[in-house]
Amino acid sequence: MKLTDLLHVQRANILMSGNPLRLTRAFLVAWSEEGRRIIMEEPPFPVGGLGDSVFIGDPSSVRGFDVYVLFNPISQRREELYPLLEERPGVVLLYEQRYVGASINRYRIRKFLDYIVAYRRETVGTETVLLGRLRDGKIEESKVLVRRS
């Protein structure tokens, strides 16, 4: 399992946690370059350079997009998202600023997730990413990626 595998999924719920700004922007750029239509809530970071395929609005109230981006579903306890996550209308990307790795088992949202990408800056110059595939709310397969700069 590689991070690039997630770029090609058509229907999946993906949780990115730990404020993974660069990873999220890379995913959004790649999806917009593929021509996927993206709808997102008001983002906590600049989204310039993503082209005309990105719309700002309420992803939980519209359909017909390829990618739905929602922010802080765990820290804001947004249970109204569960119907959208259960429906899986396309790729639903959940961006969580808090770090949630193996502790995902504590949260109800885990039952709706297909993948988790948990980013953490460890020590000076080292970053780790926990990449996991979930099935029935449990991490079935995982890999830790390390980047040293």
N, CA, C and O atoms as a GROMACS GRO file, in nm:
protein
  596
    1MET      N    1   0.085  -0.117   0.000
    1MET     CA    2   0.000   0.000   0.000
    1MET      C    3   0.090   0.124   0.000
    1MET      O    4   0.182   0.136   0.080
    2LYS      N    5   0.060   0.216  -0.092
    2LYS     CA    6   0.136   0.340  -0.105
    2LYS      C    7   0.041   0.458  -0.102
    2LYS      O    8  -0.078   0.444  -0.129
    3LEU      N    9   0.094   0.574  -0.069
    3LEU     CA   10   0.012   0.696  -0.070
    3LEU      C   11  -0.047   0.722  -0.208
    3LEU      O   12  -0.161   0.767  -0.220
    4THR      N   13   0.029   0.694  -0.312
    4THR     CA   14  -0.019   0.720  -0.447
    4THR      C   15  -0.138   0.631  -0.484
    4THR      O   16  -0.214   0.665  -0.575
    5ASP      N   17  -0.155   0.518  -0.416
    5ASP     CA   18  -0.272   0.434  -0.440
    5ASP      C   19  -0.401   0.509  -0.410
    5ASP      O   20  -0.503   0.486  -0.475
    6LEU      N   21  -0.396   0.597  -0.311
    6LEU     CA   22  -0.516   0.672  -0.273
    6LEU      C   23  -0.557   0.775  -0.379
    6LEU      O   24  -0.672   0.817  -0.384
    7LEU      N   25  -0.463   0.814  -0.462
    7LEU     CA   26  -0.495   0.911  -0.567
    7LEU      C   27  -0.590   0.853  -0.672
    7LEU      O   28  -0.660   0.928  -0.740
    8HIS      N   29  -0.593   0.722  -0.684
    8HIS     CA   30  -0.669   0.658  -0.790
    8HIS      C   31  -0.801   0.596  -0.745
    8HIS      O   32  -0.873   0.539  -0.827
    9VAL      N   33  -0.834   0.605  -0.616
    9VAL     CA   34  -0.961   0.549  -0.570
    9VAL      C   35  -1.076   0.634  -0.623
    9VAL      O   36  -1.063   0.756  -0.636
   10GLN      N   37  -1.186   0.570  -0.652
   10GLN     CA   38  -1.303   0.641  -0.703
   10GLN      C   39  -1.408   0.664  -0.593
   10GLN      O   40  -1.477   0.766  -0.593
   11ARG      N   41  -1.418   0.570  -0.501
   11ARG     CA   42  -1.513   0.581  -0.391
   11ARG      C   43  -1.443   0.534  -0.264
   11ARG      O   44  -1.409   0.417  -0.250
   12ALA      N   45  -1.423   0.626  -0.170
   12ALA     CA   46  -1.359   0.591  -0.044
   12ALA      C   47  -1.373   0.706   0.054
   12ALA      O   48  -1.385   0.822   0.013
   13ASN      N   49  -1.373   0.674   0.181
   13ASN     CA   50  -1.369   0.773   0.287
   13ASN      C   51  -1.228   0.772   0.344
   13ASN      O   52  -1.182   0.670   0.396
   14ILE      N   53  -1.160   0.885   0.335
   14ILE     CA   54  -1.020   0.895   0.377
   14ILE      C   55  -1.009   1.000   0.487
   14ILE      O   56  -1.054   1.113   0.468
   15LEU      N   57  -0.950   0.964   0.600
   15LEU     CA   58  -0.924   1.059   0.707
   15LEU      C   59  -0.776   1.094   0.704
   15LEU      O   60  -0.690   1.007   0.714
   16MET      N   61  -0.746   1.224   0.689
   16MET     CA   62  -0.608   1.273   0.698
   16MET      C   63  -0.600   1.353   0.826
   16MET      O   64  -0.670   1.453   0.842
   17SER      N   65  -0.514   1.310   0.918
   17SER     CA   66  -0.506   1.378   1.047
   17SER      C   67  -0.365   1.427   1.074
   17SER      O   68  -0.270   1.387   1.008
   18GLY      N   69  -0.353   1.514   1.174
   18GLY     CA   70  -0.224   1.568   1.212
   18GLY      C   71  -0.188   1.694   1.135
   18GLY      O   72  -0.071   1.730   1.125
   19ASN      N   73  -0.288   1.762   1.081
   19ASN     CA   74  -0.268   1.885   1.003
   19ASN      C   75  -0.173   1.861   0.884
   19ASN      O   76  -0.072   1.930   0.871
   20PRO      N   77  -0.205   1.763   0.798
   20PRO     CA   78  -0.117   1.728   0.686
   20PRO      C   79  -0.136   1.820   0.566
   20PRO      O   80  -0.184   1.777   0.461
   21LEU      N   81  -0.098   1.944   0.582
   21LEU     CA   82  -0.124   2.045   0.479
   21LEU      C   83  -0.062   2.009   0.345
   21LEU      O   84  -0.131   2.013   0.243
   22ARG      N   85   0.067   1.975   0.342
   22ARG     CA   86   0.132   1.945   0.214
   22ARG      C   87   0.072   1.823   0.146
   22ARG      O   88   0.052   1.824   0.024
   23LEU      N   89   0.043   1.719   0.222
   23LEU     CA   90  -0.017   1.600   0.164
   23LEU      C   91  -0.155   1.630   0.105
   23LEU      O   92  -0.186   1.587  -0.006
   24THR      N   93  -0.234   1.702   0.179
   24THR     CA   94  -0.369   1.735   0.132
   24THR      C   95  -0.364   1.819   0.007
   24THR      O   96  -0.437   1.793  -0.089
   25ARG      N   97  -0.278   1.920   0.005
   25ARG     CA   98  -0.265   2.003  -0.116
   25ARG      C   99  -0.219   1.920  -0.234
   25ARG      O  100  -0.268   1.939  -0.346
   26ALA      N  101  -0.126   1.827  -0.212
   26ALA     CA  102  -0.079   1.741  -0.321
   26ALA      C  103  -0.193   1.655  -0.377
   26ALA      O  104  -0.206   1.640  -0.498
   27PHE      N  105  -0.275   1.601  -0.289
   27PHE     CA  106  -0.390   1.522  -0.333
   27PHE      C  107  -0.489   1.609  -0.411
   27PHE      O  108  -0.536   1.569  -0.517
   28LEU      N  109  -0.520   1.727  -0.358
   28LEU     CA  110  -0.615   1.815  -0.426
   28LEU      C  111  -0.564   1.859  -0.563
   28LEU      O  112  -0.641   1.863  -0.659
   29VAL      N  113  -0.437   1.891  -0.572
   29VAL     CA  114  -0.378   1.931  -0.701
   29VAL      C  115  -0.386   1.815  -0.800
   29VAL      O  116  -0.427   1.834  -0.914
   30ALA      N  117  -0.348   1.695  -0.757
   30ALA     CA  118  -0.352   1.578  -0.847
   30ALA      C  119  -0.493   1.549  -0.894
   30ALA      O  120  -0.515   1.522  -1.012
   31TRP      N  121  -0.591   1.555  -0.803
   31TRP     CA  122  -0.729   1.529  -0.841
   31TRP      C  123  -0.783   1.636  -0.935
   31TRP      O  124  -0.855   1.605  -1.029
   32SER      N  125  -0.749   1.762  -0.909
   32SER     CA  126  -0.798   1.868  -0.998
   32SER      C  127  -0.733   1.859  -1.136
   32SER      O  128  -0.797   1.890  -1.236
   33GLU      N  129  -0.607   1.817  -1.142
   33GLU     CA  130  -0.540   1.799  -1.272
   33GLU      C  131  -0.599   1.684  -1.350
   33GLU      O  132  -0.594   1.683  -1.474
   34GLU      N  133  -0.656   1.584  -1.280
   34GLU     CA  134  -0.724   1.474  -1.346
   34GLU      C  135  -0.860   1.516  -1.399
   34GLU      O  136  -0.923   1.443  -1.476
   35GLY      N  137  -0.905   1.633  -1.359
   35GLY     CA  138  -1.036   1.680  -1.402
   35GLY      C  139  -1.148   1.645  -1.305
   35GLY      O  140  -1.265   1.662  -1.338
   36ARG      N  141  -1.113   1.596  -1.188
   36ARG     CA  142  -1.217   1.567  -1.089
   36ARG      C  143  -1.274   1.696  -1.033
   36ARG      O  144  -1.201   1.792  -1.009
   37ARG      N  145  -1.404   1.697  -1.012
   37ARG     CA  146  -1.469   1.814  -0.953
   37ARG      C  147  -1.469   1.799  -0.802
   37ARG      O  148  -1.510   1.696  -0.748
   38ILE      N  149  -1.421   1.903  -0.734
   38ILE     CA  150  -1.401   1.900  -0.589
   38ILE      C  151  -1.488   2.005  -0.523
   38ILE      O  152  -1.493   2.120  -0.567
   39ILE      N  153  -1.558   1.965  -0.417
   39ILE     CA  154  -1.631   2.062  -0.336
   39ILE      C  155  -1.577   2.052  -0.194
   39ILE      O  156  -1.558   1.942  -0.141
   40MET      N  157  -1.553   2.167  -0.133
   40MET     CA  158  -1.499   2.168   0.003
   40MET      C  159  -1.561   2.280   0.084
   40MET      O  160  -1.608   2.381   0.032
   41GLU      N  161  -1.558   2.259   0.214
   41GLU     CA  162  -1.597   2.364   0.306
   41GLU      C  163  -1.492   2.474   0.298
   41GLU      O  164  -1.388   2.457   0.233
   42GLU      N  165  -1.517   2.585   0.364
   42GLU     CA  166  -1.419   2.693   0.369
   42GLU      C  167  -1.290   2.638   0.428
   42GLU      O  168  -1.289   2.600   0.546
   43PRO      N  169  -1.182   2.632   0.350
   43PRO     CA  170  -1.061   2.565   0.398
   43PRO      C  171  -0.980   2.650   0.496
   43PRO      O  172  -0.982   2.773   0.489
   44PRO      N  173  -0.909   2.584   0.588
   44PRO     CA  174  -0.824   2.656   0.683
   44PRO      C  175  -0.686   2.689   0.625
   44PRO      O  176  -0.595   2.728   0.698
   45PHE      N  177  -0.670   2.673   0.494
   45PHE     CA  178  -0.544   2.703   0.426
   45PHE      C  179  -0.577   2.756   0.287
   45PHE      O  180  -0.686   2.732   0.236
   46PRO      N  181  -0.482   2.828   0.224
   46PRO     CA  182  -0.508   2.882   0.091
   46PRO      C  183  -0.521   2.770  -0.013
   46PRO      O  184  -0.450   2.670  -0.007
   47VAL      N  185  -0.613   2.788  -0.109
   47VAL     CA  186  -0.635   2.686  -0.211
   47VAL      C  187  -0.606   2.738  -0.352
   47VAL      O  188  -0.654   2.682  -0.450
   48GLY      N  189  -0.529   2.843  -0.362
   48GLY     CA  190  -0.495   2.897  -0.492
   48GLY      C  191  -0.417   2.796  -0.576
   48GLY      O  192  -0.345   2.712  -0.523
   49GLY      N  193  -0.433   2.806  -0.706
   49GLY     CA  194  -0.360   2.719  -0.798
   49GLY      C  195  -0.424   2.585  -0.822
   49GLY      O  196  -0.364   2.499  -0.886
   50LEU      N  197  -0.545   2.565  -0.772
   50LEU     CA  198  -0.612   2.436  -0.792
   50LEU      C  199  -0.701   2.434  -0.915
   50LEU      O  200  -0.760   2.331  -0.948
   51GLY      N  201  -0.712   2.545  -0.982
   51GLY     CA  202  -0.790   2.547  -1.106
   51GLY      C  203  -0.937   2.572  -1.082
   51GLY      O  204  -0.980   2.609  -0.973
   52ASP      N  205  -1.013   2.551  -1.188
   52ASP     CA  206  -1.157   2.579  -1.186
   52ASP      C  207  -1.240   2.462  -1.135
   52ASP      O  208  -1.362   2.471  -1.130
   53SER      N  209  -1.176   2.354  -1.098
   53SER     CA  210  -1.252   2.236  -1.058
   53SER      C  211  -1.281   2.232  -0.908
   53SER      O  212  -1.339   2.135  -0.860
   54VAL      N  213  -1.243   2.337  -0.834
   54VAL     CA  214  -1.265   2.340  -0.689
   54VAL      C  215  -1.375   2.441  -0.657
   54VAL      O  216  -1.370   2.557  -0.699
   55PHE      N  217  -1.475   2.395  -0.582
   55PHE     CA  218  -1.587   2.479  -0.541
   55PHE      C  219  -1.591   2.484  -0.390
   55PHE      O  220  -1.562   2.384  -0.323
   56ILE      N  221  -1.626   2.598  -0.336
   56ILE     CA  222  -1.640   2.616  -0.191
   56ILE      C  223  -1.790   2.616  -0.160
   56ILE      O  224  -1.866   2.692  -0.219
   57GLY      N  225  -1.830   2.531  -0.067
   57GLY     CA  226  -1.972   2.521  -0.032
   57GLY      C  227  -1.990   2.419   0.078
   57GLY      O  228  -1.896   2.387   0.151
   58ASP      N  229  -2.112   2.368   0.090
   58ASP     CA  230  -2.144   2.268   0.191
   58ASP      C  231  -2.146   2.130   0.127
   58ASP      O  232  -2.244   2.094   0.063
   59PRO      N  233  -2.039   2.053   0.143
   59PRO     CA  234  -2.032   1.922   0.078
   59PRO      C  235  -2.138   1.823   0.123
   59PRO      O  236  -2.172   1.730   0.049
   60SER      N  237  -2.192   1.840   0.243
   60SER     CA  238  -2.289   1.743   0.291
   60SER      C  239  -2.428   1.765   0.232
   60SER      O  240  -2.517   1.682   0.251
   61SER      N  241  -2.449   1.877   0.162
   61SER     CA  242  -2.583   1.905   0.111
   61SER      C  243  -2.596   1.893  -0.041
   61SER      O  244  -2.707   1.909  -0.093
   62VAL      N  245  -2.488   1.866  -0.112
   62VAL     CA  246  -2.495   1.855  -0.259
   62VAL      C  247  -2.433   1.724  -0.304
   62VAL      O  248  -2.351   1.665  -0.234
   63ARG      N  249  -2.473   1.679  -0.421
   63ARG     CA  250  -2.416   1.559  -0.481
   63ARG      C  251  -2.372   1.593  -0.623
   63ARG      O  252  -2.401   1.702  -0.672
   64GLY      N  253  -2.305   1.501  -0.687
   64GLY     CA  254  -2.262   1.523  -0.823
   64GLY      C  255  -2.116   1.562  -0.837
   64GLY      O  256  -2.070   1.594  -0.946
   65PHE      N  257  -2.043   1.561  -0.727
   65PHE     CA  258  -1.900   1.592  -0.730
   65PHE      C  259  -1.820   1.462  -0.719
   65PHE      O  260  -1.873   1.359  -0.677
   66ASP      N  261  -1.694   1.469  -0.756
   66ASP     CA  262  -1.607   1.351  -0.747
   66ASP      C  263  -1.537   1.342  -0.612
   66ASP      O  264  -1.510   1.232  -0.563
   67VAL      N  265  -1.507   1.459  -0.553
   67VAL     CA  266  -1.435   1.464  -0.426
   67VAL      C  267  -1.506   1.563  -0.332
   67VAL      O  268  -1.541   1.674  -0.371
   68TYR      N  269  -1.527   1.519  -0.208
   68TYR     CA  270  -1.590   1.601  -0.104
   68TYR      C  271  -1.487   1.619   0.007
   68TYR      O  272  -1.434   1.520   0.058
   69VAL      N  273  -1.458   1.744   0.044
   69VAL     CA  274  -1.356   1.770   0.145
   69VAL      C  275  -1.423   1.839   0.264
   69VAL      O  276  -1.486   1.943   0.250
   70LEU      N  277  -1.407   1.778   0.382
   70LEU     CA  278  -1.465   1.831   0.504
   70LEU      C  279  -1.354   1.847   0.608
   70LEU      O  280  -1.259   1.770   0.609
   71PHE      N  281  -1.368   1.946   0.693
   71PHE     CA  282  -1.262   1.979   0.788
   71PHE      C  283  -1.304   1.952   0.932
   71PHE      O  284  -1.416   1.980   0.972
   72ASN      N  285  -1.210   1.898   1.008
   72ASN     CA  286  -1.222   1.872   1.152
   72ASN      C  287  -1.348   1.796   1.192
   72ASN      O  288  -1.424   1.844   1.276
   73PRO      N  289  -1.371   1.679   1.135
   73PRO     CA  290  -1.491   1.604   1.171
   73PRO      C  291  -1.485   1.543   1.310
   73PRO      O  292  -1.589   1.519   1.371
   74ILE      N  293  -1.365   1.518   1.362
   74ILE     CA  294  -1.353   1.454   1.493
   74ILE      C  295  -1.353   1.559   1.604
   74ILE      O  296  -1.428   1.546   1.701
   75SER      N  297  -1.270   1.661   1.590
   75SER     CA  298  -1.260   1.759   1.699
   75SER      C  299  -1.388   1.842   1.713
   75SER      O  300  -1.414   1.896   1.820
   76GLN      N  301  -1.468   1.852   1.608
   76GLN     CA  302  -1.593   1.926   1.619
   76GLN      C  303  -1.714   1.834   1.638
   76GLN      O  304  -1.827   1.880   1.642
   77ARG      N  305  -1.689   1.702   1.649
   77ARG     CA  306  -1.795   1.602   1.671
   77ARG      C  307  -1.911   1.622   1.575
   77ARG      O  308  -2.024   1.649   1.616
   78ARG      N  309  -1.883   1.609   1.450
   78ARG     CA  310  -1.980   1.638   1.345
   78ARG      C  311  -2.051   1.511   1.300
   78ARG      O  312  -2.022   1.457   1.194
   79GLU      N  313  -2.143   1.466   1.381
   79GLU     CA  314  -2.214   1.342   1.352
   79GLU      C  315  -2.311   1.356   1.235
   79GLU      O  316  -2.358   1.255   1.182
   80GLU      N  317  -2.342   1.480   1.193
   80GLU     CA  318  -2.431   1.498   1.078
   80GLU      C  319  -2.364   1.453   0.948
   80GLU      O  320  -2.430   1.443   0.845
   81LEU      N  321  -2.235   1.425   0.953
   81LEU     CA  322  -2.163   1.378   0.834
   81LEU      C  323  -2.182   1.228   0.809
   81LEU      O  324  -2.152   1.181   0.699
   82TYR      N  325  -2.230   1.154   0.906
   82TYR     CA  326  -2.239   1.010   0.893
   82TYR      C  327  -2.323   0.964   0.773
   82TYR      O  328  -2.284   0.869   0.705
   83PRO      N  329  -2.437   1.029   0.743
   83PRO     CA  330  -2.511   0.987   0.622
   83PRO      C  331  -2.428   1.003   0.494
   83PRO      O  332  -2.434   0.917   0.406
   84LEU      N  333  -2.351   1.110   0.483
   84LEU     CA  334  -2.266   1.129   0.366
   84LEU      C  335  -2.158   1.022   0.361
   84LEU      O  336  -2.130   0.967   0.254
   85LEU      N  337  -2.098   0.992   0.475
   85LEU     CA  338  -1.992   0.890   0.480
   85LEU      C  339  -2.047   0.751   0.447
   85LEU      O  340  -1.978   0.670   0.386
   86GLU      N  341  -2.169   0.725   0.490
   86GLU     CA  342  -2.230   0.595   0.462
   86GLU      C  343  -2.265   0.582   0.314
   86GLU      O  344  -2.256   0.473   0.257
   87GLU      N  345  -2.306   0.691   0.253
   87GLU     CA  346  -2.344   0.691   0.111
   87GLU      C  347  -2.224   0.675   0.018
   87GLU      O  348  -2.236   0.612  -0.086
   88ARG      N  349  -2.109   0.731   0.055
   88ARG     CA  350  -1.987   0.728  -0.028
   88ARG      C  351  -2.015   0.773  -0.171
   88ARG      O  352  -2.002   0.694  -0.264
   89PRO      N  353  -2.055   0.900  -0.191
   89PRO     CA  354  -2.088   0.946  -0.326
   89PRO      C  355  -1.966   0.960  -0.417
   89PRO      O  356  -1.982   0.978  -0.537
   90GLY      N  357  -1.848   0.952  -0.363
   90GLY     CA  358  -1.722   0.965  -0.438
   90GLY      C  359  -1.610   0.950  -0.336
   90GLY      O  360  -1.620   0.869  -0.245
   91VAL      N  361  -1.505   1.027  -0.351
   91VAL     CA  362  -1.400   1.029  -0.250
   91VAL      C  363  -1.438   1.135  -0.147
   91VAL      O  364  -1.456   1.252  -0.182
   92VAL      N  365  -1.450   1.095  -0.023
   92VAL     CA  366  -1.477   1.188   0.086
   92VAL      C  367  -1.347   1.200   0.165
   92VAL      O  368  -1.303   1.105   0.229
   93LEU      N  369  -1.288   1.318   0.159
   93LEU     CA  370  -1.161   1.344   0.228
   93LEU      C  371  -1.192   1.424   0.354
   93LEU      O  372  -1.245   1.535   0.346
   94LEU      N  373  -1.158   1.368   0.468
   94LEU     CA  374  -1.180   1.432   0.597
   94LEU      C  375  -1.045   1.482   0.647
   94LEU      O  376  -0.954   1.402   0.670
   95TYR      N  377  -1.032   1.612   0.664
   95TYR     CA  378  -0.906   1.673   0.707
   95TYR      C  379  -0.921   1.709   0.854
   95TYR      O  380  -1.001   1.795   0.890
   96GLU      N  381  -0.844   1.644   0.938
   96GLU     CA  382  -0.848   1.669   1.083
   96GLU      C  383  -0.717   1.731   1.126
   96GLU      O  384  -0.610   1.677   1.098
   97GLN      N  385  -0.724   1.845   1.195
   97GLN     CA  386  -0.602   1.912   1.238
   97GLN      C  387  -0.535   1.838   1.353
   97GLN      O  388  -0.412   1.839   1.363
   98ARG      N  389  -0.612   1.773   1.438
   98ARG     CA  390  -0.554   1.695   1.548
   98ARG      C  391  -0.496   1.566   1.493
   98ARG      O  392  -0.541   1.514   1.391
   99TYR      N  393  -0.396   1.514   1.562
   99TYR     CA  394  -0.339   1.385   1.523
   99TYR      C  395  -0.426   1.272   1.575
   99TYR      O  396  -0.455   1.264   1.694
  100VAL      N  397  -0.467   1.186   1.485
  100VAL     CA  398  -0.540   1.065   1.521
  100VAL      C  399  -0.476   0.952   1.443
  100VAL      O  400  -0.490   0.944   1.321
  101GLY      N  401  -0.407   0.864   1.512
  101GLY     CA  402  -0.341   0.752   1.447
  101GLY      C  403  -0.410   0.623   1.486
  101GLY      O  404  -0.526   0.600   1.453
  102ALA      N  405  -0.338   0.539   1.557
  102ALA     CA  406  -0.395   0.412   1.601
  102ALA      C  407  -0.508   0.432   1.701
  102ALA      O  408  -0.585   0.339   1.726
  103SER      N  409  -0.520   0.552   1.759
  103SER     CA  410  -0.629   0.580   1.853
  103SER      C  411  -0.762   0.600   1.782
  103SER      O  412  -0.861   0.635   1.847
  104ILE      N  413  -0.768   0.579   1.653
  104ILE     CA  414  -0.893   0.592   1.578
  104ILE      C  415  -1.000   0.498   1.634
  104ILE      O  416  -1.119   0.522   1.615
  105ASN      N  417  -0.958   0.392   1.704
  105ASN     CA  418  -1.054   0.297   1.760
  105ASN      C  419  -1.145   0.358   1.864
  105ASN      O  420  -1.248   0.299   1.898
  106ARG      N  421  -1.110   0.475   1.916
  106ARG     CA  422  -1.193   0.541   2.017
  106ARG      C  423  -1.310   0.617   1.958
  106ARG      O  424  -1.400   0.658   2.031
  107TYR      N  425  -1.311   0.637   1.829
  107TYR     CA  426  -1.409   0.725   1.766
  107TYR      C  427  -1.508   0.647   1.681
  107TYR      O  428  -1.473   0.551   1.613
  108ARG      N  429  -1.632   0.691   1.687
  108ARG     CA  430  -1.739   0.625   1.610
  108ARG      C  431  -1.717   0.637   1.460
  108ARG      O  432  -1.758   0.548   1.385
  109ILE      N  433  -1.654   0.743   1.415
  109ILE     CA  434  -1.634   0.768   1.273
  109ILE      C  435  -1.552   0.658   1.206
  109ILE      O  436  -1.557   0.643   1.084
  110ARG      N  437  -1.477   0.582   1.284
  110ARG     CA  438  -1.391   0.477   1.229
  110ARG      C  439  -1.471   0.375   1.148
  110ARG      O  440  -1.418   0.315   1.054
  111LYS      N  441  -1.597   0.354   1.184
  111LYS     CA  442  -1.680   0.255   1.115
  111LYS      C  443  -1.711   0.295   0.971
  111LYS      O  444  -1.751   0.211   0.890
  112PHE      N  445  -1.694   0.423   0.939
  112PHE     CA  446  -1.725   0.473   0.807
  112PHE      C  447  -1.600   0.494   0.720
  112PHE      O  448  -1.612   0.527   0.602
  113LEU      N  449  -1.482   0.474   0.778
  113LEU     CA  450  -1.357   0.505   0.707
  113LEU      C  451  -1.303   0.385   0.630
  113LEU      O  452  -1.318   0.270   0.671
  114ASP      N  453  -1.241   0.415   0.517
  114ASP     CA  454  -1.171   0.314   0.439
  114ASP      C  455  -1.020   0.325   0.458
  114ASP      O  456  -0.949   0.224   0.459
  115TYR      N  457  -0.971   0.449   0.473
  115TYR     CA  458  -0.827   0.474   0.487
  115TYR      C  459  -0.803   0.582   0.592
  115TYR      O  460  -0.885   0.670   0.613
  116ILE      N  461  -0.687   0.571   0.656
  116ILE     CA  462  -0.642   0.677   0.747
  116ILE      C  463  -0.498   0.712   0.708
  116ILE      O  464  -0.415   0.625   0.683
  117VAL      N  465  -0.472   0.843   0.704
  117VAL     CA  466  -0.338   0.894   0.678
  117VAL      C  467  -0.308   0.988   0.795
  117VAL      O  468  -0.363   1.098   0.802
  118ALA      N  469  -0.222   0.945   0.886
  118ALA     CA  470  -0.194   1.021   1.006
  118ALA      C  471  -0.051   1.076   0.999
  118ALA      O  472   0.046   1.001   1.003
  119TYR      N  473  -0.041   1.207   0.989
  119TYR     CA  474   0.087   1.276   0.973
  119TYR      C  475   0.136   1.325   1.108
  119TYR      O  476   0.058   1.378   1.188
  120ARG      N  477   0.266   1.308   1.133
  120ARG     CA  478   0.322   1.360   1.258
  120ARG      C  479   0.466   1.404   1.233
  120ARG      O  480   0.545   1.332   1.172
  121ARG      N  481   0.499   1.522   1.283
  121ARG     CA  482   0.637   1.570   1.281
  121ARG      C  483   0.701   1.519   1.409
  121ARG      O  484   0.661   1.557   1.519
  122GLU      N  485   0.800   1.432   1.395
  122GLU     CA  486   0.860   1.366   1.511
  122GLU      C  487   0.967   1.452   1.576
  122GLU      O  488   0.941   1.516   1.678
  123THR      N  489   1.084   1.454   1.520
  123THR     CA  490   1.193   1.535   1.574
  123THR      C  491   1.238   1.629   1.464
  123THR      O  492   1.181   1.628   1.354
  124VAL      N  493   1.336   1.708   1.491
  124VAL     CA  494   1.383   1.804   1.391
  124VAL      C  495   1.423   1.730   1.264
  124VAL      O  496   1.513   1.645   1.265
  125GLY      N  497   1.356   1.763   1.156
  125GLY     CA  498   1.389   1.704   1.027
  125GLY      C  499   1.330   1.567   0.999
  125GLY      O  500   1.366   1.505   0.899
  126THR      N  501   1.241   1.516   1.085
  126THR     CA  502   1.181   1.385   1.062
  126THR      C  503   1.028   1.395   1.068
  126THR      O  504   0.972   1.454   1.160
  127GLU      N  505   0.965   1.337   0.969
  127GLU     CA  506   0.819   1.331   0.964
  127GLU      C  507   0.778   1.187   0.943
  127GLU      O  508   0.846   1.114   0.870
  128THR      N  509   0.669   1.145   1.005
  128THR     CA  510   0.617   1.010   0.982
  128THR      C  511   0.472   1.020   0.935
  128THR      O  512   0.399   1.112   0.972
  129VAL      N  513   0.434   0.924   0.855
  129VAL     CA  514   0.297   0.914   0.808
  129VAL      C  515   0.253   0.770   0.830
  129VAL      O  516   0.314   0.676   0.778
  130LEU      N  517   0.147   0.753   0.908
  130LEU     CA  518   0.085   0.623   0.926
  130LEU      C  519  -0.021   0.610   0.817
  130LEU      O  520  -0.116   0.689   0.814
  131LEU      N  521  -0.006   0.514   0.731
  131LEU     CA  522  -0.102   0.489   0.624
  131LEU      C  523  -0.170   0.358   0.658
  131LEU      O  524  -0.106   0.254   0.669
  132GLY      N  525  -0.302   0.363   0.675
  132GLY     CA  526  -0.374   0.243   0.714
  132GLY      C  527  -0.501   0.222   0.634
  132GLY      O  528  -0.568   0.318   0.595
  133ARG      N  529  -0.533   0.096   0.611
  133ARG     CA  530  -0.659   0.059   0.546
  133ARG      C  531  -0.748   0.001   0.655
  133ARG      O  532  -0.706  -0.087   0.730
  134LEU      N  533  -0.870   0.048   0.662
  134LEU     CA  534  -0.963   0.003   0.764
  134LEU      C  535  -1.070  -0.086   0.703
  134LEU      O  536  -1.113  -0.066   0.589
  135ARG      N  537  -1.112  -0.183   0.780
  135ARG     CA  538  -1.226  -0.266   0.743
  135ARG      C  539  -1.306  -0.291   0.869
  135ARG      O  540  -1.252  -0.335   0.971
  136ASP      N  541  -1.434  -0.262   0.862
  136ASP     CA  542  -1.525  -0.277   0.976
  136ASP      C  543  -1.475  -0.203   1.099
  136ASP      O  544  -1.490  -0.252   1.211
  137GLY      N  545  -1.416  -0.085   1.078
  137GLY     CA  546  -1.373  -0.001   1.188
  137GLY      C  547  -1.240  -0.037   1.252
  137GLY      O  548  -1.201   0.023   1.352
  138LYS      N  549  -1.170  -0.133   1.195
  138LYS     CA  550  -1.041  -0.174   1.251
  138LYS      C  551  -0.934  -0.162   1.145
  138LYS      O  552  -0.958  -0.185   1.027
  139ILE      N  553  -0.814  -0.124   1.188
  139ILE     CA  554  -0.703  -0.112   1.095
  139ILE      C  555  -0.662  -0.252   1.053
  139ILE      O  556  -0.614  -0.331   1.134
  140GLU      N  557  -0.682  -0.280   0.924
  140GLU     CA  558  -0.656  -0.412   0.869
  140GLU      C  559  -0.511  -0.424   0.820
  140GLU      O  560  -0.446  -0.527   0.838
  141GLU      N  561  -0.463  -0.317   0.758
  141GLU     CA  562  -0.329  -0.315   0.702
  141GLU      C  563  -0.272  -0.177   0.728
  141GLU      O  564  -0.343  -0.077   0.712
  142SER      N  565  -0.147  -0.168   0.769
  142SER     CA  566  -0.088  -0.036   0.794
  142SER      C  567   0.060  -0.036   0.756
  142SER      O  568   0.126  -0.140   0.746
  143LYS      N  569   0.107   0.084   0.735
  143LYS     CA  570   0.247   0.104   0.698
  143LYS      C  571   0.288   0.239   0.752
  143LYS      O  572   0.209   0.334   0.748
  144VAL      N  573   0.410   0.250   0.804
  144VAL     CA  574   0.462   0.377   0.852
  144VAL      C  575   0.568   0.424   0.754
  144VAL      O  576   0.666   0.354   0.726
  145LEU      N  577   0.546   0.544   0.701
  145LEU     CA  578   0.640   0.603   0.608
  145LEU      C  579   0.718   0.711   0.682
  145LEU      O  580   0.660   0.790   0.756
  146VAL      N  581   0.850   0.715   0.662
  146VAL     CA  582   0.936   0.810   0.733
  146VAL      C  583   1.004   0.899   0.629
  146VAL      O  584   1.054   0.851   0.527
  147ARG      N  585   1.006   1.028   0.657
  147ARG     CA  586   1.074   1.123   0.569
  147ARG      C  587   1.172   1.203   0.652
  147ARG      O  588   1.134   1.268   0.750
  148ARG      N  589   1.297   1.200   0.613
  148ARG     CA  590   1.399   1.279   0.682
  148ARG      C  591   1.447   1.385   0.585
  148ARG      O  592   1.476   1.357   0.469
  149SER      N  593   1.456   1.506   0.634
  149SER     CA  594   1.502   1.613   0.544
  149SER      C  595   1.637   1.668   0.584
  149SER      O  596   1.689   1.759   0.519
   0.00000   0.00000   0.00000
